[in-house]
Amino acid sequence: MRRGLRYASAGLLALAAGLALPGCDSLTDAGTTRPISRPVTVQGRTITTTTEVGGCQSARLTAQENGKSVSLTLKVKSTRKSGEACPAHIGLSPVSTTLRQPVGSRSLLDATTGSTLSAH
């Protein structure tokens, strides 16, 4: 029983330090790129998708354009400040980017995977 108590205490200590919440401290300041796994919508020059973010995370969608394609990059980064506790929840967050020109006949690509994305 004493052994179980020791492991439980270590687990509570890790939780209090924010170490037991994956994603809170595992991202660098620059962010981590993620594949785009949810539907993409296009309205005029605005492209939107959603992504999962934790309590101490923010997401950003960026686009690189050329005449034949629009490459989208989804980055998630930690917003946790030193000494701040991370809420233990994950939710869907919409992310958008505005293009210089409408998508038109150009293809949409996920810059992380190279996959072609379909827009709705």
Beta strands, then each sheet from edge to edge (+ up, - down):
strand 1: 32-34
strand 2: 41-43
strand 3: 46-54
strand 4: 57-65
strand 5: 69-78
strand 6: 90-98
strand 7: 107-110
strand 8: 116-117
sheet 1: 1+ 5- 4+
sheet 2: 1+ 5- 7- 8+
sheet 3: 2+ 3- 6+
end
